[in-house]
Amino acid sequence: MTYALLIQNRAGVTVDYAEVTDSVEFTTNRTGSPGKLSFTIHKPKEVYGGFNEGDPVRFSVDGTNIFFGFIFRKEKDRWGHIAITCYDQLRYLKSNESYCFVGLTAGEIIKKIAGDFQLNVGSIDDTGFAIPYFVKEDKSCLDIISEAVQLTTMNTGKIFVFYDDAGKLALKESKNLLIDSVLGDKSLVTDYTYTTDIDKETYSKIKLVRPNKETGKADVYIVEDSAAIKKWGILQLYETVDENMNAAQITEQAKTMLSYYNRTLRTLSLPGCLGVVGLRAGAMVAMNIPNLGDISLTSFVLLEKVNHKFKNDMHTMDIEIRITSPK
């Protein structure tokens, strides 16, 4: 493998630090956090011209761009080794702001916020769903976008992934992020831990409440699964919806939410897999692990978290997966 780890300093000089870095880690999560690149430089920075917080960093493997972002943290020890932590553009979206959006899609919201924070935008899929009324006050922009994407999923049943594609913000439907690889007992996977639970993000009853200024009371909409309640008891998700939504919209959203949450949550952790360049959280990949436990996993899965580790000619991955399966 050939690595390039380029840092451009404030003088405009770009230096490749790959030869003085033993290992590089690149981590992505499907939602809620920016991509992270971390590495340690093992020779004094003075020899190479130096670098500072905010300097741009690009990491590539065999000519394929893996990460583009900026230095946010440096840590130097007594021997002169410098540990560097970098984040992609999503880090700037942790800033708080207030917004009022009317009739915009998640993609349009992303473009508006990105423009306000002078961020580069790449490919944005059309979700086909305009959020009727979306008001947020003093919230992080990343949380605002994440909620807009989640609302889109709840109303369309389609999963969209918001991420930084090596320097450009992107919004893609997960089915458009298919990876041409197979993970399984005899393909890349060396070990796994399989977990099932109804303790987190499992609901048998959805209760949506709409404020009603005319009556002074709340309008309540409930969708539930009696069979699931018989098995698990009442696991209720309670949320307040926008007052401008009509009854049909609220009912449809409740049905979609029940369809999404009314299942046993199945997760699969895969430590130390053989690495695949380009695999990231939010992508879909084929899995083949028969007789996993209560299911046989022979389908495409959505990656929740991927941590790449590059060291010399070794490339491994730690992967976390949520499995969509019957109740």
ZADO-1210 file (C-alpha; in nm, 4 decimals, padded with zeros to 6 digits):
<atoms>
<atom x="00.0000" y="00.0000" z="00.0000" code="MET" pos="1"/>
<atom x="00.1085" y="00.3545" z="-00.0758" code="THR" pos="2"/>
<atom x="00.0015" y="00.6264" z="00.1679" code="TYR" pos="3"/>
<atom x="-00.0013" y="01.0037" z="00.1311" code="ALA" pos="4"/>
<atom x="-00.0554" y="01.2168" z="00.4435" code="LEU" pos="5"/>
<atom x="-00.0414" y="01.5761" z="00.3273" code="LEU" pos="6"/>
<atom x="-00.0488" y="01.8818" z="00.5540" code="ILE" pos="7"/>
<atom x="-00.0510" y="02.2333" z="00.4088" code="GLN" pos="8"/>
<atom x="00.0928" y="02.4857" z="00.6543" code="ASN" pos="9"/>
<atom x="00.0153" y="02.8565" z="00.6844" code="ARG" pos="10"/>
<atom x="00.3002" y="02.9429" z="00.4498" code="ALA" pos="11"/>
<atom x="00.1256" y="02.7445" z="00.1778" code="GLY" pos="12"/>
<atom x="00.3839" y="02.4654" z="00.1841" code="VAL" pos="13"/>
<atom x="00.2456" y="02.1113" z="00.1538" code="THR" pos="14"/>
<atom x="00.4465" y="01.8289" z="00.3132" code="VAL" pos="15"/>
<atom x="00.3839" y="01.4523" z="00.3050" code="ASP" pos="16"/>
<atom x="00.4253" y="01.3141" z="00.6580" code="TYR" pos="17"/>
<atom x="00.3478" y="00.9497" z="00.5712" code="ALA" pos="18"/>
<atom x="00.7086" y="00.8355" z="00.6088" code="GLU" pos="19"/>
<atom x="00.7335" y="00.9631" z="00.9680" code="VAL" pos="20"/>
<atom x="00.3951" y="00.8281" z="01.0806" code="THR" pos="21"/>
<atom x="00.3681" y="00.4668" z="01.1996" code="ASP" pos="22"/>
<atom x="-00.0106" y="00.4368" z="01.1809" code="SER" pos="23"/>
<atom x="-00.3259" y="00.6262" z="01.0842" code="VAL" pos="24"/>
<atom x="-00.6837" y="00.5772" z="01.2098" code="GLU" pos="25"/>
<atom x="-00.9922" y="00.7010" z="01.0279" code="PHE" pos="26"/>
<atom x="-01.3330" y="00.6772" z="01.1969" code="THR" pos="27"/>
<atom x="-01.6820" y="00.7510" z="01.0648" code="THR" pos="28"/>
<atom x="-02.0241" y="00.7225" z="01.2314" code="ASN" pos="29"/>
<atom x="-02.3501" y="00.7109" z="01.0360" code="ARG" pos="30"/>
<atom x="-02.5016" y="00.9979" z="01.2357" code="THR" pos="31"/>
<atom x="-02.4147" y="01.2625" z="01.4897" code="GLY" pos="32"/>
<atom x="-02.0389" y="01.3167" z="01.4531" code="SER" pos="33"/>
<atom x="-01.7763" y="01.4282" z="01.2028" code="PRO" pos="34"/>
<atom x="-01.5240" y="01.2003" z="01.0393" code="GLY" pos="35"/>
<atom x="-01.2051" y="01.1774" z="01.2465" code="LYS" pos="36"/>
<atom x="-00.8453" y="01.1181" z="01.1392" code="LEU" pos="37"/>
<atom x="-00.5740" y="01.0590" z="01.4000" code="SER" pos="38"/>
<atom x="-00.2031" y="00.9884" z="01.3688" code="PHE" pos="39"/>
<atom x="00.1308" y="01.0532" z="01.5434" code="THR" pos="40"/>
<atom x="00.4345" y="01.2134" z="01.3827" code="ILE" pos="41"/>
<atom x="00.7597" y="01.0698" z="01.5188" code="HIS" pos="42"/>
<atom x="01.0099" y="01.3369" z="01.4162" code="LYS" pos="43"/>
<atom x="01.0381" y="01.7030" z="01.5213" code="PRO" pos="44"/>
<atom x="00.8093" y="01.9282" z="01.3233" code="LYS" pos="45"/>
<atom x="01.0889" y="02.1828" z="01.2659" code="GLU" pos="46"/>
<atom x="01.2532" y="01.9500" z="01.0153" code="VAL" pos="47"/>
<atom x="00.9403" y="01.9562" z="00.7986" code="TYR" pos="48"/>
<atom x="00.8334" y="02.3175" z="00.8223" code="GLY" pos="49"/>
<atom x="00.5737" y="02.2924" z="01.0989" code="GLY" pos="50"/>
<atom x="00.1938" y="02.3025" z="01.1065" code="PHE" pos="51"/>
<atom x="-00.0812" y="02.4521" z="01.3194" code="ASN" pos="52"/>
<atom x="-00.4416" y="02.4116" z="01.4239" code="GLU" pos="53"/>
<atom x="-00.6715" y="02.4764" z="01.1299" code="GLY" pos="54"/>
<atom x="-00.4236" y="02.3583" z="00.8667" code="ASP" pos="55"/>
<atom x="-00.5808" y="02.1326" z="00.5995" code="PRO" pos="56"/>
<atom x="-00.4948" y="01.7617" z="00.5925" code="VAL" pos="57"/>
<atom x="-00.5510" y="01.5091" z="00.3158" code="ARG" pos="58"/>
<atom x="-00.5036" y="01.1323" z="00.3511" code="PHE" pos="59"/>
<atom x="-00.5096" y="00.8919" z="00.0568" code="SER" pos="60"/>
<atom x="-00.4376" y="00.5224" z="00.0045" code="VAL" pos="61"/>
<atom x="-00.3096" y="00.3977" z="-00.3308" code="ASP" pos="62"/>
<atom x="-00.4263" y="00.7220" z="-00.4879" code="GLY" pos="63"/>
<atom x="-00.7807" y="00.7048" z="-00.3452" code="THR" pos="64"/>
<atom x="-00.8817" y="01.0043" z="-00.1318" code="ASN" pos="65"/>
<atom x="-00.9954" y="00.8814" z="00.2090" code="ILE" pos="66"/>
<atom x="-01.0135" y="01.1987" z="00.4173" code="PHE" pos="67"/>
<atom x="-00.9926" y="01.5744" z="00.3848" code="PHE" pos="68"/>
<atom x="-01.0218" y="01.7887" z="00.6950" code="GLY" pos="69"/>
<atom x="-00.8418" y="02.0162" z="00.9365" code="PHE" pos="70"/>
<atom x="-00.6163" y="01.9908" z="01.2410" code="ILE" pos="71"/>
<atom x="-00.8094" y="02.0495" z="01.5634" code="PHE" pos="72"/>
<atom x="-00.5746" y="01.9095" z="01.8265" code="ARG" pos="73"/>
<atom x="-00.2001" y="01.8574" z="01.8774" code="LYS" pos="74"/>
<atom x="-00.0373" y="01.6788" z="02.1675" code="GLU" pos="75"/>
<atom x="00.3421" y="01.6625" z="02.2072" code="LYS" pos="76"/>
<atom x="00.5328" y="01.4335" z="02.4459" code="ASP" pos="77"/>
<atom x="00.8827" y="01.4734" z="02.5935" code="ARG" pos="78"/>
<atom x="01.0402" y="01.2838" z="02.3019" code="TRP" pos="79"/>
<atom x="00.8979" y="01.5211" z="02.0451" code="GLY" pos="80"/>
<atom x="00.6273" y="01.2898" z="01.9141" code="HIS" pos="81"/>
<atom x="00.3187" y="01.4837" z="01.8066" code="ILE" pos="82"/>
<atom x="-00.0276" y="01.3223" z="01.8182" code="ALA" pos="83"/>
<atom x="-00.2646" y="01.4908" z="01.5722" code="ILE" pos="84"/>
<atom x="-00.6451" y="01.4832" z="01.5675" code="THR" pos="85"/>
<atom x="-00.8261" y="01.6076" z="01.2571" code="CYS" pos="86"/>
<atom x="-01.1952" y="01.6390" z="01.1703" code="TYR" pos="87"/>
<atom x="-01.3789" y="01.6884" z="00.8434" code="ASP" pos="88"/>
<atom x="-01.6211" y="01.9739" z="00.7670" code="GLN" pos="89"/>
<atom x="-01.8991" y="01.8301" z="00.9847" code="LEU" pos="90"/>
<atom x="-01.6994" y="01.9501" z="01.2864" code="ARG" pos="91"/>
<atom x="-01.7887" y="02.3112" z="01.1983" code="TYR" pos="92"/>
<atom x="-02.1571" y="02.2176" z="01.2121" code="LEU" pos="93"/>
<atom x="-02.1303" y="02.1661" z="01.5878" code="LYS" pos="94"/>
<atom x="-02.1782" y="02.5436" z="01.6147" code="SER" pos="95"/>
<atom x="-02.5174" y="02.6524" z="01.7511" code="ASN" pos="96"/>
<atom x="-02.7628" y="02.8575" z="01.5460" code="GLU" pos="97"/>
<atom x="-03.1354" y="02.9301" z="01.5134" code="SER" pos="98"/>
<atom x="-03.3326" y="02.8584" z="01.1959" code="TYR" pos="99"/>
<atom x="-03.6866" y="02.8632" z="01.0609" code="CYS" pos="100"/>
<atom x="-03.7410" y="02.6561" z="00.7479" code="PHE" pos="101"/>
<atom x="-04.0753" y="02.6317" z="00.5682" code="VAL" pos="102"/>
<atom x="-04.1366" y="02.3704" z="00.2997" code="GLY" pos="103"/>
<atom x="-03.7718" y="02.2760" z="00.2460" code="LEU" pos="104"/>
<atom x="-03.6188" y="01.9325" z="00.1935" code="THR" pos="105"/>
<atom x="-03.3302" y="01.8063" z="00.4064" code="ALA" pos="106"/>
<atom x="-03.0989" y="01.8693" z="00.1125" code="GLY" pos="107"/>
<atom x="-03.2107" y="02.2305" z="00.0810" code="GLU" pos="108"/>
<atom x="-03.1611" y="02.2783" z="00.4557" code="ILE" pos="109"/>
<atom x="-02.8083" y="02.1383" z="00.4266" code="ILE" pos="110"/>
<atom x="-02.7250" y="02.3779" z="00.1419" code="LYS" pos="111"/>
<atom x="-02.8581" y="02.6773" z="00.3353" code="LYS" pos="112"/>
<atom x="-02.6615" y="02.5981" z="00.6523" code="ILE" pos="113"/>
<atom x="-02.3477" y="02.5077" z="00.4548" code="ALA" pos="114"/>
<atom x="-02.3657" y="02.8447" z="00.2803" code="GLY" pos="115"/>
<atom x="-02.3910" y="03.0260" z="00.6128" code="ASP" pos="116"/>
<atom x="-02.0774" y="02.8500" z="00.7411" code="PHE" pos="117"/>
<atom x="-01.8845" y="02.8696" z="00.4110" code="GLN" pos="118"/>
<atom x="-01.8612" y="02.4921" z="00.3692" code="LEU" pos="119"/>
<atom x="-01.8129" y="02.3068" z="00.0425" code="ASN" pos="120"/>
<atom x="-02.1107" y="02.1081" z="-00.0860" code="VAL" pos="121"/>
<atom x="-02.0979" y="01.8121" z="-00.3230" code="GLY" pos="122"/>
<atom x="-02.3665" y="01.5651" z="-00.4289" code="SER" pos="123"/>
<atom x="-02.7038" y="01.6122" z="-00.2551" code="ILE" pos="124"/>
<atom x="-02.9769" y="01.3571" z="-00.3329" code="ASP" pos="125"/>
<atom x="-03.3340" y="01.4801" z="-00.3743" code="ASP" pos="126"/>
<atom x="-03.5246" y="01.3205" z="-00.0842" code="THR" pos="127"/>
<atom x="-03.8644" y="01.3928" z="-00.2386" code="GLY" pos="128"/>
<atom x="-03.9976" y="01.5144" z="00.0967" code="PHE" pos="129"/>
<atom x="-04.0394" y="01.8782" z="00.2005" code="ALA" pos="130"/>
<atom x="-04.0631" y="01.9364" z="00.5756" code="ILE" pos="131"/>
<atom x="-04.3724" y="02.1577" z="00.6205" code="PRO" pos="132"/>
<atom x="-04.2439" y="02.3684" z="00.9095" code="TYR" pos="133"/>
<atom x="-03.9106" y="02.3248" z="01.0878" code="PHE" pos="134"/>
<atom x="-03.8047" y="02.5673" z="01.3626" code="VAL" pos="135"/>
<atom x="-03.4964" y="02.5220" z="01.5821" code="LYS" pos="136"/>
<atom x="-03.3547" y="02.7702" z="01.8322" code="GLU" pos="137"/>
<atom x="-03.0002" y="02.7652" z="01.9688" code="ASP" pos="138"/>
<atom x="-02.9274" y="02.4116" z="01.8481" code="LYS" pos="139"/>
<atom x="-02.6125" y="02.2713" z="01.6930" code="SER" pos="140"/>
<atom x="-02.6317" y="02.2779" z="01.3136" code="CYS" pos="141"/>
<atom x="-02.5282" y="01.9124" z="01.3033" code="LEU" pos="142"/>
<atom x="-02.8223" y="01.8227" z="01.5288" code="ASP" pos="143"/>
<atom x="-03.0567" y="02.0341" z="01.3139" code="ILE" pos="144"/>
<atom x="-02.9472" y="01.8556" z="00.9967" code="ILE" pos="145"/>
<atom x="-02.9571" y="01.5149" z="01.1662" code="SER" pos="146"/>
<atom x="-03.3157" y="01.5758" z="01.2787" code="GLU" pos="147"/>
<atom x="-03.4155" y="01.6918" z="00.9303" code="ALA" pos="148"/>
<atom x="-03.2680" y="01.3729" z="00.7841" code="VAL" pos="149"/>
<atom x="-03.4420" y="01.1622" z="01.0504" code="GLN" pos="150"/>
<atom x="-03.7769" y="01.3308" z="00.9807" code="LEU" pos="151"/>
<atom x="-03.7252" y="01.2502" z="00.6139" code="THR" pos="152"/>
<atom x="-03.6686" y="00.8846" z="00.6970" code="THR" pos="153"/>
<atom x="-03.9744" y="00.8765" z="00.9213" code="MET" pos="154"/>
<atom x="-04.1943" y="01.0183" z="00.6460" code="ASN" pos="155"/>
<atom x="-04.0530" y="00.8326" z="00.3467" code="THR" pos="156"/>
<atom x="-03.9203" y="00.5066" z="00.4909" code="GLY" pos="157"/>
<atom x="-03.5931" y="00.5752" z="00.3070" code="LYS" pos="158"/>
<atom x="-03.2605" y="00.5974" z="00.4898" code="ILE" pos="159"/>
<atom x="-03.0396" y="00.8917" z="00.3955" code="PHE" pos="160"/>
<atom x="-02.6789" y="00.9459" z="00.5021" code="VAL" pos="161"/>
<atom x="-02.5235" y="01.2894" z="00.5582" code="PHE" pos="162"/>
<atom x="-02.1447" y="01.2918" z="00.5501" code="TYR" pos="163"/>
<atom x="-01.8304" y="01.4638" z="00.4247" code="ASP" pos="164"/>
<atom x="-01.7079" y="01.3031" z="00.1041" code="ASP" pos="165"/>
<atom x="-01.3343" y="01.3869" z="00.1239" code="ALA" pos="166"/>
<atom x="-01.3952" y="01.7607" z="00.1371" code="GLY" pos="167"/>
<atom x="-01.7523" y="01.8068" z="00.0108" code="LYS" pos="168"/>
<atom x="-02.0754" y="01.7682" z="00.2090" code="LEU" pos="169"/>
<atom x="-02.2978" y="01.4970" z="00.0673" code="ALA" pos="170"/>
<atom x="-02.6454" y="01.3534" z="00.1254" code="LEU" pos="171"/>
<atom x="-02.7045" y="01.0083" z="-00.0205" code="LYS" pos="172"/>
<atom x="-02.9736" y="00.7461" z="00.0069" code="GLU" pos="173"/>
<atom x="-02.8090" y="00.4421" z="00.1633" code="SER" pos="174"/>
<atom x="-02.8980" y="00.2185" z="-00.1311" code="LYS" pos="175"/>
<atom x="-02.6788" y="00.4449" z="-00.3464" code="ASN" pos="176"/>
<atom x="-02.3787" y="00.3725" z="-00.1227" code="LEU" pos="177"/>
<atom x="-02.3445" y="00.0036" z="-00.2044" code="LEU" pos="178"/>
<atom x="-01.9937" y="-00.1390" z="-00.1612" code="ILE" pos="179"/>
<atom x="-01.8800" y="-00.4163" z="-00.3941" code="ASP" pos="180"/>
<atom x="-01.7506" y="-00.6470" z="-00.1196" code="SER" pos="181"/>
<atom x="-01.8870" y="-00.9304" z="00.0919" code="VAL" pos="182"/>
<atom x="-01.8298" y="-00.9536" z="00.4673" code="LEU" pos="183"/>
<atom x="-01.8620" y="-01.3006" z="00.6161" code="GLY" pos="184"/>
<atom x="-01.7035" y="-01.5996" z="00.7869" code="ASP" pos="185"/>
<atom x="-01.4813" y="-01.6704" z="00.4890" code="LYS" pos="186"/>
<atom x="-01.4508" y="-01.3168" z="00.3583" code="SER" pos="187"/>
<atom x="-01.2705" y="-01.0401" z="00.5529" code="LEU" pos="188"/>
<atom x="-01.4335" y="-01.1140" z="00.8925" code="VAL" pos="189"/>
<atom x="-01.2097" y="-01.2652" z="01.1629" code="THR" pos="190"/>
<atom x="-01.4358" y="-01.2363" z="01.4701" code="ASP" pos="191"/>
<atom x="-01.7774" y="-01.1025" z="01.5710" code="TYR" pos="192"/>
<atom x="-02.0134" y="-01.0320" z="01.8610" code="THR" pos="193"/>
<atom x="-02.3888" y="-01.0523" z="01.7960" code="TYR" pos="194"/>
<atom x="-02.6357" y="-00.8753" z="02.0296" code="THR" pos="195"/>
<atom x="-03.0165" y="-00.8650" z="02.0397" code="THR" pos="196"/>
<atom x="-03.2188" y="-00.6331" z="02.2640" code="ASP" pos="197"/>
<atom x="-03.5405" y="-00.4344" z="02.3050" code="ILE" pos="198"/>
<atom x="-03.3791" y="-00.1990" z="02.5566" code="ASP" pos="199"/>
<atom x="-03.2738" y="00.0728" z="02.3123" code="LYS" pos="200"/>
<atom x="-03.4723" y="00.2197" z="02.0244" code="GLU" pos="201"/>
<atom x="-03.7459" y="-00.0440" z="02.0244" code="THR" pos="202"/>
<atom x="-04.1071" y="00.0725" z="02.0541" code="TYR" pos="203"/>
<atom x="-04.4413" y="-00.1057" z="02.0301" code="SER" pos="204"/>
<atom x="-04.6470" y="00.2142" z="02.0607" code="LYS" pos="205"/>
<atom x="-04.6034" y="00.5558" z="01.8972" code="ILE" pos="206"/>
<atom x="-04.7765" y="00.8567" z="02.0513" code="LYS" pos="207"/>
<atom x="-04.7548" y="01.1854" z="01.8606" code="LEU" pos="208"/>
<atom x="-04.8952" y="01.5042" z="02.0106" code="VAL" pos="209"/>
<atom x="-04.9812" y="01.8236" z="01.8212" code="ARG" pos="210"/>
<atom x="-05.0330" y="02.1514" z="02.0127" code="PRO" pos="211"/>
<atom x="-05.3724" y="02.3081" z="01.9439" code="ASN" pos="212"/>
<atom x="-05.3897" y="02.6792" z="02.0182" code="LYS" pos="213"/>
<atom x="-05.7629" y="02.6984" z="01.9473" code="GLU" pos="214"/>
<atom x="-05.8673" y="02.4405" z="02.2074" code="THR" pos="215"/>
<atom x="-05.5747" y="02.4929" z="02.4430" code="GLY" pos="216"/>
<atom x="-05.5288" y="02.1171" z="02.4480" code="LYS" pos="217"/>
<atom x="-05.3103" y="01.8745" z="02.2597" code="ALA" pos="218"/>
<atom x="-05.4354" y="01.6572" z="01.9746" code="ASP" pos="219"/>
<atom x="-05.3132" y="01.3017" z="02.0286" code="VAL" pos="220"/>
<atom x="-05.2407" y="01.0421" z="01.7599" code="TYR" pos="221"/>
<atom x="-05.1559" y="00.6840" z="01.8577" code="ILE" pos="222"/>
<atom x="-05.0415" y="00.3875" z="01.6507" code="VAL" pos="223"/>
<atom x="-04.9541" y="00.0595" z="01.8220" code="GLU" pos="224"/>
<atom x="-04.8932" y="-00.3092" z="01.7585" code="ASP" pos="225"/>
<atom x="-05.1006" y="-00.5269" z="01.9941" code="SER" pos="226"/>
<atom x="-04.9008" y="-00.8408" z="01.9122" code="ALA" pos="227"/>
<atom x="-04.5736" y="-00.6676" z="02.0019" code="ALA" pos="228"/>
<atom x="-04.7278" y="-00.5260" z="02.3197" code="ILE" pos="229"/>
<atom x="-04.8306" y="-00.8788" z="02.4183" code="LYS" pos="230"/>
<atom x="-04.4714" y="-00.9972" z="02.3750" code="LYS" pos="231"/>
<atom x="-04.2782" y="-00.7019" z="02.5130" code="TRP" pos="232"/>
<atom x="-04.5274" y="-00.4823" z="02.6996" code="GLY" pos="233"/>
<atom x="-04.5898" y="-00.1168" z="02.6158" code="ILE" pos="234"/>
<atom x="-04.2688" y="00.0430" z="02.4932" code="LEU" pos="235"/>
<atom x="-04.3883" y="00.3935" z="02.4064" code="GLN" pos="236"/>
<atom x="-04.2206" y="00.6622" z="02.1994" code="LEU" pos="237"/>
<atom x="-04.3747" y="01.0021" z="02.2766" code="TYR" pos="238"/>
<atom x="-04.2992" y="01.3033" z="02.0560" code="GLU" pos="239"/>
<atom x="-04.4467" y="01.6463" z="01.9927" code="THR" pos="240"/>
<atom x="-04.4989" y="01.7300" z="01.6254" code="VAL" pos="241"/>
<atom x="-04.5279" y="02.0628" z="01.4496" code="ASP" pos="242"/>
<atom x="-04.8651" y="02.2325" z="01.4933" code="GLU" pos="243"/>
<atom x="-04.8832" y="02.3003" z="01.1188" code="ASN" pos="244"/>
<atom x="-04.8969" y="01.9294" z="01.0310" code="MET" pos="245"/>
<atom x="-05.2414" y="01.7957" z="00.9440" code="ASN" pos="246"/>
<atom x="-05.4014" y="01.4783" z="01.0801" code="ALA" pos="247"/>
<atom x="-05.3177" y="01.2697" z="00.7726" code="ALA" pos="248"/>
<atom x="-04.9505" y="01.3717" z="00.7841" code="GLN" pos="249"/>
<atom x="-04.9207" y="01.2949" z="01.1547" code="ILE" pos="250"/>
<atom x="-05.0903" y="00.9553" z="01.1220" code="THR" pos="251"/>
<atom x="-04.8680" y="00.8592" z="00.8311" code="GLU" pos="252"/>
<atom x="-04.5587" y="00.9658" z="01.0232" code="GLN" pos="253"/>
<atom x="-04.6679" y="00.7592" z="01.3243" code="ALA" pos="254"/>
<atom x="-04.7169" y="00.4528" z="01.1042" code="LYS" pos="255"/>
<atom x="-04.3753" y="00.4949" z="00.9465" code="THR" pos="256"/>
<atom x="-04.2142" y="00.5385" z="01.2887" code="MET" pos="257"/>
<atom x="-04.3817" y="00.2240" z="01.4205" code="LEU" pos="258"/>
<atom x="-04.2659" y="00.0318" z="01.1166" code="SER" pos="259"/>
<atom x="-03.9099" y="00.1486" z="01.1830" code="TYR" pos="260"/>
<atom x="-03.8933" y="00.1001" z="01.5619" code="TYR" pos="261"/>
<atom x="-04.1246" y="-00.1991" z="01.6172" code="ASN" pos="262"/>
<atom x="-03.8546" y="-00.4681" z="01.6061" code="ARG" pos="263"/>
<atom x="-03.5855" y="-00.6349" z="01.8095" code="THR" pos="264"/>
<atom x="-03.2667" y="-00.4309" z="01.7736" code="LEU" pos="265"/>
<atom x="-02.9937" y="-00.6572" z="01.6390" code="ARG" pos="266"/>
<atom x="-02.6333" y="-00.5350" z="01.6314" code="THR" pos="267"/>
<atom x="-02.3175" y="-00.6969" z="01.5083" code="LEU" pos="268"/>
<atom x="-01.9640" y="-00.5909" z="01.6051" code="SER" pos="269"/>
<atom x="-01.6807" y="-00.7014" z="01.3784" code="LEU" pos="270"/>
<atom x="-01.3355" y="-00.6283" z="01.5244" code="PRO" pos="271"/>
<atom x="-01.0174" y="-00.6678" z="01.3248" code="GLY" pos="272"/>
<atom x="-01.1676" y="-00.7254" z="00.9797" code="CYS" pos="273"/>
<atom x="-00.9391" y="-00.7163" z="00.6787" code="LEU" pos="274"/>
<atom x="-00.9565" y="-00.3641" z="00.5414" code="GLY" pos="275"/>
<atom x="-01.1500" y="-00.2384" z="00.2403" code="VAL" pos="276"/>
<atom x="-01.0523" y="00.1068" z="00.1142" code="VAL" pos="277"/>
<atom x="-01.3556" y="00.3344" z="00.0823" code="GLY" pos="278"/>
<atom x="-01.5801" y="00.1522" z="00.3291" code="LEU" pos="279"/>
<atom x="-01.7495" y="00.4060" z="00.5551" code="ARG" pos="280"/>
<atom x="-02.0397" y="00.4413" z="00.7964" code="ALA" pos="281"/>
<atom x="-02.3691" y="00.4807" z="00.6119" code="GLY" pos="282"/>
<atom x="-02.2642" y="00.2496" z="00.3291" code="ALA" pos="283"/>
<atom x="-02.4399" y="-00.0781" z="00.2570" code="MET" pos="284"/>
<atom x="-02.2473" y="-00.4016" z="00.2132" code="VAL" pos="285"/>
<atom x="-02.3401" y="-00.7654" z="00.1610" code="ALA" pos="286"/>
<atom x="-02.3105" y="-00.9866" z="00.4722" code="MET" pos="287"/>
<atom x="-02.2942" y="-01.3651" z="00.4725" code="ASN" pos="288"/>
<atom x="-02.2900" y="-01.5235" z="00.8182" code="ILE" pos="289"/>
<atom x="-02.5292" y="-01.8238" z="00.8268" code="PRO" pos="290"/>
<atom x="-02.6656" y="-01.9471" z="01.1595" code="ASN" pos="291"/>
<atom x="-02.5778" y="-01.6270" z="01.3407" code="LEU" pos="292"/>
<atom x="-02.8188" y="-01.7123" z="01.6216" code="GLY" pos="293"/>
<atom x="-03.1887" y="-01.6457" z="01.5865" code="ASP" pos="294"/>
<atom x="-03.1290" y="-01.5450" z="01.2227" code="ILE" pos="295"/>
<atom x="-02.9029" y="-01.6231" z="00.9293" code="SER" pos="296"/>
<atom x="-02.7494" y="-01.3052" z="00.7949" code="LEU" pos="297"/>
<atom x="-02.7357" y="-01.3261" z="00.4169" code="THR" pos="298"/>
<atom x="-02.8365" y="-00.9793" z="00.3023" code="SER" pos="299"/>
<atom x="-02.7210" y="-00.6207" z="00.2643" code="PHE" pos="300"/>
<atom x="-02.6607" y="-00.4346" z="00.5912" code="VAL" pos="301"/>
<atom x="-02.6163" y="-00.0696" z="00.6863" code="LEU" pos="302"/>
<atom x="-02.2855" y="00.0199" z="00.8527" code="LEU" pos="303"/>
<atom x="-02.3238" y="00.2288" z="01.1682" code="GLU" pos="304"/>
<atom x="-01.9560" y="00.2830" z="01.2503" code="LYS" pos="305"/>
<atom x="-01.6306" y="00.2030" z="01.0716" code="VAL" pos="306"/>
<atom x="-01.2845" y="00.2509" z="01.2197" code="ASN" pos="307"/>
<atom x="-00.9982" y="00.1982" z="00.9723" code="HIS" pos="308"/>
<atom x="-00.6466" y="00.1287" z="01.0989" code="LYS" pos="309"/>
<atom x="-00.3539" y="00.1657" z="00.8591" code="PHE" pos="310"/>
<atom x="-00.0115" y="00.0495" z="00.9776" code="LYS" pos="311"/>
<atom x="00.2723" y="-00.0234" z="00.7361" code="ASN" pos="312"/>
<atom x="00.1157" y="-00.2572" z="00.4779" code="ASP" pos="313"/>
<atom x="-00.1596" y="-00.3727" z="00.7159" code="MET" pos="314"/>
<atom x="-00.5131" y="-00.2385" z="00.6857" code="HIS" pos="315"/>
<atom x="-00.7809" y="-00.3554" z="00.9299" code="THR" pos="316"/>
<atom x="-01.1302" y="-00.2335" z="01.0253" code="MET" pos="317"/>
<atom x="-01.3538" y="-00.2421" z="01.3302" code="ASP" pos="318"/>
<atom x="-01.7182" y="-00.2309" z="01.2185" code="ILE" pos="319"/>
<atom x="-02.0523" y="-00.1903" z="01.3945" code="GLU" pos="320"/>
<atom x="-02.3751" y="-00.2889" z="01.2178" code="ILE" pos="321"/>
<atom x="-02.7477" y="-00.2680" z="01.2849" code="ARG" pos="322"/>
<atom x="-02.9409" y="-00.5519" z="01.1301" code="ILE" pos="323"/>
<atom x="-03.2875" y="-00.4983" z="00.9841" code="THR" pos="324"/>
<atom x="-03.4763" y="-00.8230" z="01.0406" code="SER" pos="325"/>
<atom x="-03.8146" y="-00.9620" z="01.1465" code="PRO" pos="326"/>
<atom x="-03.9540" y="-00.8834" z="01.4918" code="LYS" pos="327"/>
</atoms>
